Amino acid sequence: MPQSRHPQWEPITAYVADMSYFSGKMEAYLRYKEIPFERRVVDSKVMRDEILPATGLMKVPVLQLANGQWLKDTTPMIEWLESSYPDPPVIPKDPVLRFMSKLVEDYADEWCWRAALYWRWQPLESRKLLMRRIGHEVLADFPAPKWLAGWYYGRRQMATYLAGDGMSAATEPHIKQQYLDLLDNMSLILADQPYLLGTHPTLVDIALFGPMFRHYAQDPTPSRVMEERAPAVYAWVGRVWNARAHRLRSEPSLGDFAHPGWEYFLREIAQNYWPFLLSNARAWAAGKSRLDHEAHGVTYENLKVVRYRVYCLEMLQNEYRTLSEPHRKAVDGLLRPYGTLKFIDPLDSGLIDEHHLPLRPGRAQPSALQRFKLGLIGTPWDMPAKPTKRDRP
Ligand SMILES: N[C@@H](CCC(=O)N[C@@H](CS)C(=O)NCC(=O)O)C(=O)O
């Protein structure tokens, strides 16, 4: 456990997995803020018997406070922790930077996921190693030999997040390219400053650390690419992991997303990610379970409609609406060279309550059979994806 600057703070238990994108994101945040936490590395039994009943999902990271209350989902967790542990802020105070940072966070969480899964599972050397690691580290109680359990899990990830997430001969080169573009544009920014927005780590560093740490810097194939193509990003990964608030001077000097290295991100968000969120939300409202989406001139076919991403859009729209007129103009101005953000009105994912933190106790408990089934298939895409009549606006 990292040394605490605040010995009076009671430690949080962080349930994490060593190979996990979002666990890396959460740990980077807790470590930089010097919030004391006890790491508990989960296996499938802990996921099924403790995390699923407490949070409704078999996903990590989740946090348990000293008083027994639970938190889930890195985006609302960071927002919640920022109000409980405000100093130093990771989410910029300036409303324009705050909105833009949240936009980049969402893009890093949801739109960088497919490529990070691709680079983990598609190259044979990465796939073989990860299948073995997962068999040993996560699936200890799976009713099969570890190699078979790992093989099954890897195949399940590929079926769900590659073949089941629009990967085809047409889209594959673009999925692969995303990683290289991220490296090139992050390198451009990091040539001028130690962190992506300036002198201190902020939400955008924490968010992009998700794909960059546990996948790209650590999985064998992409880590070699990072070492060779983007040593500045390799160094940044170590810098973020090692960052501690008390070691940085108190007044940060932050940029305003005007650095040329941000152009790539703003274009991707305005032209590809935001339109994807809109299509997903429209498909969800229409009761569809699949959608096609065009990006970079190719079509990602038969994508799963994800209710959680309707919630993502709803939260970002709400955030935008809290901005004053001049701040909205500033956000629009940053994005204008690439496009304008359209909005859906009304939009109600019905998931705001579900993500209210700390989680309310007393959720419906899964039966033994449901737990067994979910143990096999996991809870991909933050189920339930398909709206019920009651949910749909
Ligand atoms: N939106 C969630 C996503 C969490 C998530 O997808 N976690 C992955 C690991 S990186 C997981 O636990 N997957 C378990 C599985 O697919 O079975 C967050 O931000 O925390």
The ligand as an ORCA input file, in Angstrom:
! r2SCAN-3c Opt
* xyz 0 1
  N     -17.025      1.284    -17.219
  C     -16.301      0.415    -16.313
  C     -15.658     -0.721    -17.084
  C     -14.984     -1.780    -16.205
  C     -14.502     -2.966    -17.023
  O     -14.905     -3.164    -18.194
  N     -13.631     -3.800    -16.427
  C     -13.110     -4.980    -17.090
  C     -11.636     -5.109    -16.863
  S     -10.725     -3.811    -17.602
  C     -13.696     -6.236    -16.464
  O     -13.792     -6.328    -15.276
  N     -14.060     -7.230    -17.293
  C     -14.506     -8.490    -16.782
  C     -15.033     -9.391    -17.859
  O     -15.130     -8.935    -19.014
  O     -15.366    -10.520    -17.514
  C     -15.287      1.265    -15.529
  O     -14.962      2.387    -15.937
  O     -14.867      0.830    -14.441
*
